[in-house]
Amino acid sequence: MDKLPRNERISVLQRILCESPGRVFTLGYFTEMFNCAKSSVSEDIDIIRSSLEKTGAGTIETISGASGGVRYVPLMSGDALLKLAGRLSAELSKKERILPGGYLYMLDAIYDPGTVSEVSKAFAGYFHDKPVDYVITVETKGIPLAFMTAAYLSKPLVIARHNIEATDGASVNINYVSGSLERIQTMVLPMRSLKRGSWLLFIDDFMKGGGTLKGILELAREFDCQVTGAGVLIETYMPERKLPVECFSLLTLYGVDGAAGITDIRPSQRLMAKER
């Protein structure tokens, strides 16, 4: 590539970094690409880091060591998190979303690419400094959130299914009690899905009793893995849960009154406490 003026080089650098969040790039990769000195690339990255941090769009993290380099870390400012949670609370509180049995219709929200991207960015930012080797979820509506979170963290996605398939090979299966469905379900994961001793980040759309997370914890033990934390879009205020891992939720559901057409859903207590 011919030498570019600094402003053009910075533009290309920022695009490359931001399009591959979590991926580590060596300085040599960029010096070869732009045919310039490492000192020039370092200065460019400092400018990009400063602009990202000032606008609350994340940061550029420097990783030392032989395999080190730089990577874009997507972060959301406290104000941006509260605005996102407030907007989703208002949308999901609409009377027409109430379904028989006190359930909420959420598919349009959790399948909307823009919303999925924002929520997943919040998850990735919250857990970016935790050990994560895989993002894991269960075969349910949380898959889009887990997929995008894995993309932001540049980690592979693992999906535990409810049924064994012939193409899985040897698999591990456990039974767990789903807190939202209140029934026993099966969780299946092929033996080749995880490397022993890995750290897992659990992502889901909804948490009631924490039964699915407890199932993930048990499944992780079968693979000699550990769960570093859990990110959920909505958790219910009750029942009270005692879980051995850190959980981060964007919204808290206090209750649904179908007869009155009222849904009490607000930015989560965990989020509000974090921003105090």
C-alpha positions in Angstrom: 0.0 0.0 0.0 1.2 3.5 -0.8 1.9 5.8 2.1 -1.3 7.5 3.3 -1.6 10.9 5.0 -2.0 10.6 8.7 -5.7 11.5 8.7 -6.5 8.7 6.2 -4.3 6.2 8.0 -6.1 6.9 11.3 -9.4 6.5 9.5 -8.4 3.1 8.1 -6.9 2.0 11.5 -10.0 2.8 13.4 -12.2 1.0 10.9 -10.1 -2.2 11.1 -9.9 -2.2 14.9 -13.6 -1.4 15.4 -14.8 -4.0 12.9 -12.9 -6.7 14.8 -13.5 -6.0 18.5 -11.5 -8.2 20.8 -9.1 -9.3 18.1 -5.4 -8.6 18.9 -3.4 -6.9 16.2 0.3 -6.5 16.4 1.9 -3.2 15.6 3.9 -5.0 12.9 0.7 -5.9 11.1 -0.1 -2.2 10.7 3.4 -1.0 10.0 3.6 -3.5 7.1 0.1 -2.5 5.9 0.8 1.2 5.9 4.6 1.1 5.2 5.4 3.3 8.1 7.3 3.2 11.4 5.9 1.6 14.6 6.2 5.0 16.4 3.8 6.5 13.8 1.3 3.7 14.3 1.6 4.1 18.1 0.8 7.8 17.8 -2.2 7.0 15.6 -3.5 4.5 18.0 -3.2 7.0 20.9 -5.3 9.5 18.9 -7.9 6.8 18.2 -8.0 5.7 21.9 -8.5 9.3 23.0 -11.4 9.9 20.6 -13.1 6.7 21.5 -12.8 7.3 25.2 -14.0 10.9 24.9 -17.1 9.8 23.0 -17.8 6.8 25.3 -17.5 4.4 22.4 -14.8 2.2 24.0 -11.1 2.1 24.2 -8.0 0.6 22.6 -6.2 -1.8 25.0 -2.5 -2.5 24.7 -1.4 -6.1 25.5 2.2 -6.6 26.4 4.3 -9.7 25.8 5.5 -11.7 22.8 2.0 -12.3 21.6 0.8 -8.8 22.5 -0.5 -5.9 20.4 -3.6 -3.8 20.5 -7.3 -4.5 20.4 -10.5 -2.5 20.4 -12.7 -3.0 23.6 -16.3 -2.0 23.1 -17.5 -0.1 26.1 -20.7 1.9 26.9 -20.7 4.9 29.2 -22.9 4.9 32.2 -25.2 7.4 30.6 -25.5 5.3 27.4 -26.3 2.2 29.5 -29.0 4.0 31.4 -30.5 5.5 28.2 -30.6 2.0 26.6 -32.2 0.4 29.7 -34.7 3.3 29.9 -35.6 3.0 26.2 -36.1 -0.8 26.4 -38.1 -0.5 29.7 -40.5 2.0 28.0 -40.9 -0.2 24.9 -41.4 -3.5 26.8 -43.9 -1.9 29.2 -46.4 -1.3 26.5 -49.8 -2.8 27.2 -50.1 -4.6 23.9 -47.1 -6.7 24.8 -48.8 -8.5 27.6 -49.7 -12.2 26.7 -52.0 -14.6 28.5 -50.4 -16.0 31.7 -48.5 -12.9 32.5 -45.8 -13.3 29.8 -44.4 -10.5 27.6 -43.9 -10.5 23.8 -40.2 -9.6 23.3 -39.2 -11.3 20.0 -39.2 -8.1 18.0 -36.9 -6.5 20.5 -34.4 -9.3 21.0 -34.3 -10.1 17.2 -33.8 -6.5 16.2 -30.2 -6.1 15.0 -29.7 -2.7 16.5 -31.0 -3.6 19.9 -29.1 -6.9 19.9 -25.9 -5.0 19.1 -26.4 -2.4 21.8 -27.3 -5.0 24.5 -24.4 -7.3 23.5 -22.0 -4.4 23.6 -23.1 -3.7 27.2 -22.5 -7.4 28.1 -19.1 -7.4 26.4 -18.0 -4.2 28.0 -19.1 -5.3 31.5 -17.2 -8.6 31.3 -14.3 -7.6 29.0 -11.8 -7.7 31.9 -12.9 -11.1 33.1 -11.4 -14.4 31.9 -13.5 -15.6 29.0 -12.6 -18.4 26.6 -16.1 -19.2 25.3 -19.5 -17.5 25.3 -22.2 -20.1 26.1 -26.0 -20.1 25.9 -28.9 -22.5 25.6 -30.9 -23.3 22.5 -33.5 -20.5 23.1 -34.3 -16.9 22.3 -31.0 -15.7 23.8 -28.9 -17.0 20.9 -28.7 -13.6 19.0 -27.5 -11.9 22.2 -24.9 -14.6 22.8 -23.7 -14.6 19.2 -23.2 -10.8 19.1 -21.5 -10.8 22.6 -19.1 -13.5 21.3 -18.4 -11.4 18.3 -17.6 -8.3 20.4 -15.3 -10.4 22.6 -13.8 -12.3 19.7 -14.5 -15.6 21.4 -16.3 -18.7 20.0 -19.9 -19.3 20.8 -21.1 -22.6 22.2 -24.8 -23.5 22.3 -26.2 -26.2 24.6 -29.1 -27.9 22.9 -32.1 -29.8 24.3 -31.7 -32.9 22.1 -28.8 -35.0 20.9 -28.1 -35.2 17.2 -26.2 -37.9 15.3 -23.6 -35.4 14.1 -22.7 -34.4 17.7 -20.6 -37.4 18.5 -20.0 -38.2 22.2 -22.0 -35.8 24.3 -22.7 -34.8 27.9 -26.3 -34.3 28.9 -27.8 -33.2 32.2 -31.3 -32.4 33.5 -32.1 -29.0 35.0 -35.2 -27.2 36.2 -36.0 -24.2 34.0 -37.0 -21.2 36.2 -39.1 -19.5 33.5 -40.9 -22.7 32.3 -40.9 -24.4 35.7 -40.3 -27.8 34.3 -37.4 -30.3 33.9 -35.5 -29.9 30.7 -32.4 -31.6 29.2 -29.2 -29.8 28.3 -26.8 -31.4 25.8 -23.3 -30.5 24.8 -20.9 -32.4 22.5 -17.6 -33.4 24.2 -15.6 -31.5 21.5 -17.4 -28.2 22.2 -15.1 -27.1 25.0 -11.5 -27.4 26.0 -10.9 -28.6 29.5 -10.1 -25.8 32.0 -11.8 -23.1 30.0 -13.7 -20.0 31.3 -17.3 -19.6 30.1 -19.5 -16.5 29.9 -23.2 -17.3 30.0 -25.6 -15.1 28.1 -29.4 -15.3 28.0 -32.5 -13.2 27.4 -34.4 -13.9 30.6 -33.7 -15.2 34.1 -36.4 -16.1 36.7 -35.2 -18.7 39.2 -31.7 -19.1 37.8 -32.4 -22.8 36.9 -30.8 -22.5 33.5 -27.7 -20.9 34.9 -27.4 -23.6 37.5 -27.7 -26.1 34.7 -24.8 -24.4 32.8 -22.7 -24.5 36.0 -23.3 -28.2 36.4 -22.5 -28.7 32.7 -19.3 -26.7 33.0 -18.2 -28.9 35.9 -18.5 -32.0 33.6 -16.0 -30.3 31.3 -13.7 -29.1 34.2 -14.6 -25.6 33.1 -15.7 -22.6 35.2 -18.3 -19.9 34.6 -16.9 -16.4 34.9 -20.3 -14.7 35.0 -23.7 -14.3 33.4 -25.3 -11.5 31.4 -29.1 -11.4 30.9 -31.3 -8.9 29.3 -34.1 -9.2 31.9 -34.2 -10.8 35.4 -37.2 -11.0 37.6 -37.2 -9.3 41.0 -38.5 -12.4 42.6 -37.7 -15.1 43.5 -34.5 -14.2 45.3 -31.5 -16.0 43.8 -28.3 -17.1 45.5 -25.9 -17.8 42.6 -22.2 -18.5 42.9 -21.3 -16.3 39.9 -21.5 -12.6 39.1 -24.7 -11.7 37.2 -25.3 -8.5 35.2 -28.8 -7.7 33.9 -30.0 -4.7 32.0 -33.6 -4.7 33.1 -35.6 -6.0 36.2 -39.1 -7.2 35.8 -41.2 -6.6 39.0 -44.5 -7.9 37.7 -47.1 -8.1 35.0 -50.8 -7.3 35.8 -52.7 -8.6 32.7 -56.1 -7.4 34.0 -54.9 -3.9 34.5 -52.6 -3.9 31.4 -49.6 -2.8 33.5 -46.0 -4.1 33.2 -43.6 -3.0 35.9 -40.1 -3.2 34.2 -37.3 -0.9 35.0 -33.5 -0.5 34.6 -32.0 -3.2 36.8 -31.0 -2.7 40.3 -27.5 -4.0 39.5 -27.2 -1.4 36.8 -28.4 1.5 39.0 -26.1 0.4 41.8 -23.2 0.3 39.4 -23.8 3.8 38.3 -24.2 5.4 41.8 
